[in-house]
Amino acid sequence: MARFAGAALAVGLVSGCTGSISDDLAADAQPWHRHVECLHVIDVVAEPGLGYRAHGSDGGFIALPTTTLQLGRSGSEDSGYEDYRFAKFGLLVRRAQQASLEIARVPGDAFWDYGDHVFGSADALTAGPCTTHGPACEVDSAEYAGGWPCGADRGEWMVWAGGIWVNEPGCVEVVASSKDEEIPVRLAVGAPCGG
């Protein structure tokens, strides 16, 4: 995160902003938040599958993996993220809920990568609610909504493709929240969480 504090300081100095350096650093201390659009849903399921657990009251508002996530590809050359590895997993949010997920603590550094966006650091994300009726399967149909999977009106849990980038494997502590609920969750990213 120090990289982003330095970038915020440089931007403030170059643009001649009227705020103080401490204001810039305080603003940078807040997580960079990404909103994941409903149109980027890739699937809809009736229930979270094997290896996932729903979190929250009344059956849960978000479902996250319970198994150790495998680390895959590395960051692109000359991206500034060459030493990061990607752990892919579907993000499941109950259709009528809005869920936020914030990285609270990591062994090194980490950020989310979900939705259609510019690649880069996001400490927090929000998805849902996605209450719009799902599309008919024919593209020429009057009910068709581009980007929604066929049968999106038949499932309770919306699924987004993506995952988390880490520069050190280990236990990533996140906070899942919706309305008045806030639940700590540990994700085993490339290495199991102890105890």
C-alpha positions as a Markdown table, in Angstrom:
| # | Residue | x | y | z |
|---|---|---|---|---|
| 1 | Met | 0.0 | 0.0 | 0.0 |
| 2 | Ala | 3.0 | 2.3 | 0.4 |
| 3 | Arg | 3.2 | 2.4 | -3.4 |
| 4 | Phe | -0.3 | 4.0 | -3.5 |
| 5 | Ala | 0.5 | 6.5 | -0.7 |
| 6 | Gly | 3.5 | 7.7 | -2.7 |
| 7 | Ala | 1.4 | 8.0 | -5.8 |
| 8 | Ala | -1.3 | 10.0 | -4.0 |
| 9 | Leu | 1.4 | 12.3 | -2.6 |
| 10 | Ala | 3.0 | 12.8 | -6.1 |
| 11 | Val | -0.4 | 13.6 | -7.7 |
| 12 | Gly | -1.2 | 16.1 | -5.0 |
| 13 | Leu | 2.1 | 17.9 | -5.4 |
| 14 | Val | 1.9 | 17.9 | -9.2 |
| 15 | Ser | -1.7 | 19.1 | -9.4 |
| 16 | Gly | -1.1 | 21.8 | -6.8 |
| 17 | Cys | -4.1 | 20.7 | -4.7 |
| 18 | Thr | -5.1 | 22.9 | -1.9 |
| 19 | Gly | -5.3 | 20.1 | 0.7 |
| 20 | Ser | -2.5 | 19.3 | 3.0 |
| 21 | Ile | -0.2 | 16.3 | 2.7 |
| 22 | Ser | -1.8 | 14.8 | 5.8 |
| 23 | Asp | -5.2 | 15.1 | 4.1 |
| 24 | Asp | -3.9 | 13.3 | 1.0 |
| 25 | Leu | -2.4 | 10.5 | 3.1 |
| 26 | Ala | -5.6 | 10.2 | 5.3 |
| 27 | Ala | -7.7 | 9.9 | 2.1 |
| 28 | Asp | -5.3 | 7.2 | 0.8 |
| 29 | Ala | -5.6 | 5.2 | 4.0 |
| 30 | Gln | -9.3 | 4.5 | 3.0 |
| 31 | Pro | -9.7 | 1.4 | 0.9 |
| 32 | Trp | -10.0 | 1.8 | -2.8 |
| 33 | His | -13.6 | 0.6 | -3.4 |
| 34 | Arg | -14.8 | -1.2 | -6.6 |
| 35 | His | -18.4 | -1.7 | -7.5 |
| 36 | Val | -19.1 | -5.0 | -9.3 |
| 37 | Glu | -21.9 | -4.6 | -11.9 |
| 38 | Cys | -24.8 | -7.0 | -12.1 |
| 39 | Leu | -24.3 | -7.2 | -15.9 |
| 40 | His | -21.0 | -9.0 | -15.2 |
| 41 | Val | -22.7 | -11.9 | -13.5 |
| 42 | Ile | -21.4 | -15.1 | -15.2 |
| 43 | Asp | -23.8 | -17.6 | -13.6 |
| 44 | Val | -26.7 | -18.1 | -11.2 |
| 45 | Val | -27.0 | -21.0 | -8.8 |
| 46 | Ala | -29.7 | -22.2 | -6.4 |
| 47 | Glu | -27.2 | -22.8 | -3.5 |
| 48 | Pro | -23.5 | -22.3 | -2.9 |
| 49 | Gly | -21.7 | -25.5 | -3.9 |
| 50 | Leu | -19.2 | -27.8 | -2.3 |
| 51 | Gly | -16.2 | -25.9 | -0.9 |
| 52 | Tyr | -18.2 | -22.7 | -0.2 |
| 53 | Arg | -19.9 | -21.4 | 2.9 |
| 54 | Ala | -22.7 | -18.8 | 3.2 |
| 55 | His | -22.1 | -16.0 | 5.7 |
| 56 | Gly | -24.8 | -13.9 | 7.4 |
| 57 | Ser | -28.2 | -14.4 | 8.9 |
| 58 | Asp | -31.2 | -15.9 | 7.2 |
| 59 | Gly | -29.2 | -18.2 | 5.0 |
| 60 | Gly | -26.4 | -15.7 | 4.3 |
| 61 | Phe | -25.8 | -12.8 | 2.0 |
| 62 | Ile | -22.3 | -13.8 | 0.6 |
| 63 | Ala | -20.7 | -17.2 | 0.1 |
| 64 | Leu | -16.9 | -17.6 | 0.1 |
| 65 | Pro | -14.5 | -20.6 | -0.4 |
| 66 | Thr | -13.6 | -22.8 | 2.6 |
| 67 | Thr | -10.7 | -24.6 | 0.9 |
| 68 | Thr | -7.2 | -23.4 | 0.2 |
| 69 | Leu | -7.2 | -21.4 | -3.0 |
| 70 | Gln | -4.5 | -22.3 | -5.6 |
| 71 | Leu | -2.2 | -19.6 | -6.8 |
| 72 | Gly | -2.1 | -19.3 | -10.6 |
| 73 | Arg | -0.7 | -16.7 | -13.0 |
| 74 | Ser | 1.7 | -14.0 | -12.0 |
| 75 | Gly | 1.3 | -10.3 | -12.7 |
| 76 | Ser | 2.3 | -9.1 | -16.2 |
| 77 | Glu | 5.8 | -7.9 | -16.9 |
| 78 | Asp | 6.3 | -4.2 | -16.3 |
| 79 | Ser | 2.9 | -3.9 | -14.6 |
| 80 | Gly | 4.3 | -3.2 | -11.1 |
| 81 | Tyr | 2.7 | -6.4 | -10.0 |
| 82 | Glu | 5.2 | -9.0 | -11.3 |
| 83 | Asp | 5.6 | -10.5 | -7.8 |
| 84 | Tyr | 1.9 | -11.0 | -7.3 |
| 85 | Arg | 0.0 | -14.3 | -8.0 |
| 86 | Phe | -3.7 | -14.7 | -8.7 |
| 87 | Ala | -6.1 | -17.0 | -6.9 |
| 88 | Lys | -9.3 | -17.4 | -8.8 |
| 89 | Phe | -12.7 | -18.0 | -7.2 |
| 90 | Gly | -16.3 | -17.2 | -7.9 |
| 91 | Leu | -17.9 | -14.5 | -5.7 |
| 92 | Leu | -21.4 | -15.5 | -4.7 |
| 93 | Val | -23.9 | -12.9 | -3.5 |
| 94 | Arg | -27.5 | -13.5 | -2.7 |
| 95 | Arg | -29.7 | -11.9 | -5.5 |
| 96 | Ala | -31.6 | -9.4 | -3.3 |
| 97 | Gln | -28.7 | -8.5 | -1.1 |
| 98 | Gln | -25.9 | -6.0 | -1.4 |
| 99 | Ala | -22.6 | -7.3 | 0.0 |
| 100 | Ser | -19.3 | -5.6 | 0.6 |
| 101 | Leu | -16.0 | -7.4 | 1.0 |
| 102 | Glu | -13.0 | -5.6 | 2.5 |
| 103 | Ile | -9.4 | -6.8 | 2.9 |
| 104 | Ala | -8.6 | -6.4 | 6.6 |
| 105 | Arg | -5.2 | -8.1 | 7.0 |
| 106 | Val | -2.8 | -10.0 | 4.8 |
| 107 | Pro | 0.7 | -11.5 | 5.1 |
| 108 | Gly | 2.0 | -9.0 | 2.5 |
| 109 | Asp | -0.2 | -7.1 | 0.1 |
| 110 | Ala | -3.4 | -8.1 | -1.7 |
| 111 | Phe | -6.2 | -6.7 | -3.9 |
| 112 | Trp | -9.5 | -7.9 | -5.5 |
| 113 | Asp | -10.0 | -8.4 | -9.2 |
| 114 | Tyr | -13.7 | -8.7 | -10.1 |
| 115 | Gly | -15.9 | -7.2 | -12.8 |
| 116 | Asp | -15.0 | -5.3 | -15.9 |
| 117 | His | -12.5 | -2.6 | -14.9 |
| 118 | Val | -9.0 | -1.3 | -15.2 |
| 119 | Phe | -6.5 | -3.6 | -13.5 |
| 120 | Gly | -5.2 | -2.3 | -10.2 |
| 121 | Ser | -5.5 | -2.3 | -6.5 |
| 122 | Ala | -8.9 | -2.5 | -4.9 |
| 123 | Asp | -9.0 | -3.2 | -1.1 |
| 124 | Ala | -12.8 | -3.3 | -1.0 |
| 125 | Leu | -15.7 | -4.2 | -3.3 |
| 126 | Thr | -19.5 | -4.1 | -3.3 |
| 127 | Ala | -21.8 | -6.4 | -5.4 |
| 128 | Gly | -25.6 | -6.5 | -5.7 |
| 129 | Pro | -28.4 | -6.4 | -5.3 |
| 130 | Cys | -29.2 | -7.9 | -8.6 |
| 131 | Thr | -33.0 | -8.1 | -8.6 |
| 132 | Thr | -33.6 | -7.5 | -12.3 |
| 133 | His | -35.3 | -10.3 | -14.1 |
| 134 | Gly | -32.9 | -12.6 | -16.0 |
| 135 | Pro | -33.0 | -12.7 | -19.8 |
| 136 | Ala | -34.7 | -15.0 | -22.2 |
| 137 | Cys | -32.0 | -17.1 | -23.9 |
| 138 | Glu | -32.7 | -15.8 | -27.4 |
| 139 | Val | -30.6 | -12.6 | -28.1 |
| 140 | Asp | -33.4 | -11.3 | -30.3 |
| 141 | Ser | -36.0 | -11.6 | -27.6 |
| 142 | Ala | -37.6 | -8.4 | -26.2 |
| 143 | Glu | -36.8 | -9.6 | -22.7 |
| 144 | Tyr | -33.1 | -10.2 | -23.4 |
| 145 | Ala | -30.7 | -8.2 | -21.2 |
| 146 | Gly | -27.1 | -8.3 | -22.5 |
| 147 | Gly | -24.6 | -9.7 | -20.1 |
| 148 | Trp | -27.0 | -11.7 | -18.0 |
| 149 | Pro | -26.7 | -15.5 | -18.1 |
| 150 | Cys | -29.6 | -17.5 | -19.4 |
| 151 | Gly | -31.9 | -18.5 | -16.5 |
| 152 | Ala | -30.7 | -15.7 | -14.3 |
| 153 | Asp | -34.3 | -15.5 | -12.9 |
| 154 | Arg | -34.2 | -19.1 | -11.6 |
| 155 | Gly | -31.3 | -18.9 | -9.1 |
| 156 | Glu | -30.9 | -17.3 | -5.7 |
| 157 | Trp | -27.1 | -16.7 | -5.8 |
| 158 | Met | -25.4 | -14.5 | -8.4 |
| 159 | Val | -21.9 | -15.5 | -9.4 |
| 160 | Trp | -19.0 | -13.2 | -10.6 |
| 161 | Ala | -15.7 | -14.4 | -12.0 |
| 162 | Gly | -12.5 | -13.0 | -10.5 |
| 163 | Gly | -10.4 | -13.5 | -7.5 |
| 164 | Ile | -7.6 | -12.0 | -5.4 |
| 165 | Trp | -4.0 | -11.1 | -6.1 |
| 166 | Val | -1.4 | -11.6 | -3.4 |
| 167 | Asn | 2.3 | -11.0 | -3.2 |
| 168 | Glu | 2.7 | -13.5 | -0.4 |
| 169 | Pro | 0.7 | -16.7 | 0.1 |
| 170 | Gly | -1.1 | -17.1 | 3.4 |
| 171 | Cys | -4.3 | -16.3 | 5.4 |
| 172 | Val | -6.1 | -13.2 | 4.1 |
| 173 | Glu | -8.5 | -11.8 | 6.7 |
| 174 | Val | -11.5 | -10.1 | 5.1 |
| 175 | Val | -14.7 | -8.4 | 6.5 |
| 176 | Ala | -17.9 | -9.3 | 4.7 |
| 177 | Ser | -20.8 | -6.9 | 5.4 |
| 178 | Ser | -24.4 | -6.3 | 4.4 |
| 179 | Lys | -26.8 | -3.9 | 6.0 |
| 180 | Asp | -26.2 | -4.1 | 9.8 |
| 181 | Glu | -24.1 | -7.3 | 9.6 |
| 182 | Glu | -20.3 | -7.4 | 9.6 |
| 183 | Ile | -18.6 | -10.8 | 9.6 |
| 184 | Pro | -14.8 | -11.6 | 9.7 |
| 185 | Val | -13.8 | -14.3 | 7.3 |
| 186 | Arg | -10.4 | -15.9 | 6.6 |
| 187 | Leu | -9.4 | -17.0 | 3.1 |
| 188 | Ala | -6.6 | -19.5 | 2.7 |
| 189 | Val | -4.8 | -18.1 | -0.4 |
| 190 | Gly | -2.0 | -20.3 | -1.5 |
| 191 | Ala | -1.5 | -21.6 | 2.0 |
| 192 | Pro | -3.8 | -22.9 | 4.7 |
| 193 | Cys | -5.0 | -20.7 | 7.6 |
| 194 | Gly | -3.8 | -22.0 | 11.0 |
| 195 | Gly | -6.2 | -23.0 | 13.7 |
